[in-house]
Amino acid sequence: MSIAYITCDEARHAYHVMMAAIEGEQHACLHPGTYENMLASCLERPQVHFQGYVPYADVFSKAAALLECIISSNAFIDGSKRMGFLLCDLFLERNGYYVNPNAPIVQFVLSVARGDLDVAAIRRWLRSHTIRKH
């Protein structure tokens, strides 16, 4: 199965849509300079491979790497935790899954933000709280 990834333009658009729905439009979404590159790096992280080694081999590992990176880098001016989850959810949806809306999402995202969960634990949570699309 081919994996569908999120682009920087899609991430920026998602941010503006989310913030307009929640707080009204904000013109800037990323801290300038380094943080724009950090977002690009976070979006590329699930695609990493080196000489045949793929550290994030399945869709849940890739989603976990994306979520952890977006939240821990705090690249967005406001809403990095929300964007981390939104982009993770969008990634999973594009790849045939969705997060169960009855899952304890807020507690999960806050645990990620506190650094309580590593990528492996995030992967396990996502795997146990997602549903395969029909």
C-alpha positions in Angstrom: 0.0 0.0 0.0 1.3 3.4 -0.9 1.5 6.0 1.9 0.0 9.4 1.4 1.9 12.2 3.3 1.0 15.7 4.3 2.8 18.6 2.5 3.9 22.0 4.1 1.2 23.8 2.0 -1.5 21.4 3.3 -0.3 21.9 6.9 -0.4 25.7 6.6 -3.8 25.6 5.0 -5.1 23.2 7.7 -3.7 25.6 10.3 -5.6 28.6 8.9 -8.8 26.7 8.5 -8.6 25.4 12.1 -7.7 28.8 13.6 -10.4 30.6 11.6 -12.9 28.1 13.0 -11.7 28.5 16.6 -10.3 32.0 17.0 -10.6 33.9 13.7 -8.0 34.0 11.1 -4.4 34.7 11.9 -2.1 35.8 9.1 1.1 34.1 10.4 1.1 30.5 11.5 4.7 29.7 11.9 7.5 31.4 13.9 9.7 32.8 11.2 12.9 31.2 10.0 14.1 28.1 11.7 10.6 27.0 12.7 9.4 26.9 9.1 12.2 24.4 8.5 11.2 22.5 11.6 7.7 22.0 10.3 9.1 20.7 7.0 11.4 18.4 9.0 8.4 17.1 11.0 6.4 16.5 7.9 9.4 14.6 6.4 10.2 12.6 9.5 7.7 9.8 8.8 9.3 9.3 5.4 12.9 8.8 6.8 14.9 5.8 5.5 18.6 5.1 5.4 20.2 2.4 3.4 17.2 0.2 3.6 16.5 0.9 7.2 13.0 2.4 7.8 12.6 3.5 11.4 8.9 4.2 11.0 7.8 1.2 9.0 4.0 1.2 9.4 1.3 3.8 9.2 0.9 4.1 13.0 4.7 4.6 13.5 4.7 7.2 10.8 1.6 9.0 12.4 3.3 8.8 15.8 6.5 10.3 14.6 4.6 13.1 12.9 2.5 13.9 16.0 5.4 13.8 18.4 7.5 16.0 16.2 4.8 18.7 15.6 3.9 18.9 19.3 7.5 18.9 20.7 8.8 21.4 18.1 6.1 23.9 19.0 6.6 25.5 15.5 3.2 27.1 15.3 2.5 30.5 16.9 -0.6 29.1 18.5 -2.1 25.6 18.5 0.9 23.3 18.1 -0.8 20.6 20.1 -4.1 20.9 18.2 -2.1 21.0 14.9 -0.1 18.0 15.9 -3.2 16.0 16.5 -5.1 17.4 13.4 -2.2 16.6 11.1 -1.8 13.1 12.6 -5.6 12.5 12.2 -5.5 13.8 8.6 -2.5 11.5 7.9 -4.3 8.5 9.3 -7.5 9.3 7.4 -5.6 9.6 4.1 -4.2 6.2 4.8 -7.4 4.4 5.6 -7.9 5.0 9.3 -9.6 7.4 11.6 -9.2 8.1 15.3 -12.2 6.9 17.4 -13.9 10.2 18.5 -14.8 8.6 21.8 -11.1 8.1 22.6 -9.5 10.2 25.4 -7.9 12.5 22.9 -7.3 15.5 25.1 -5.5 13.5 27.8 -3.5 11.7 25.1 -2.3 15.0 23.4 -1.4 16.5 26.8 0.6 13.4 27.7 2.5 13.8 24.4 3.1 17.5 25.1 4.4 16.8 28.6 6.9 14.2 27.1 5.2 11.3 29.0 4.9 9.2 25.8 7.7 8.3 23.4 7.0 7.5 19.7 6.5 3.8 20.5 3.9 4.6 23.2 2.2 7.1 20.9 2.1 4.3 18.2 0.5 1.9 20.6 -2.2 4.5 21.6 -3.0 5.3 18.0 -3.1 1.6 17.0 -5.6 0.9 19.8 -7.8 4.0 19.3 -8.2 4.0 15.5 -10.8 2.3 13.3 -10.1 1.1 9.8 -12.2 2.9 7.2 -14.4 0.6 5.1 
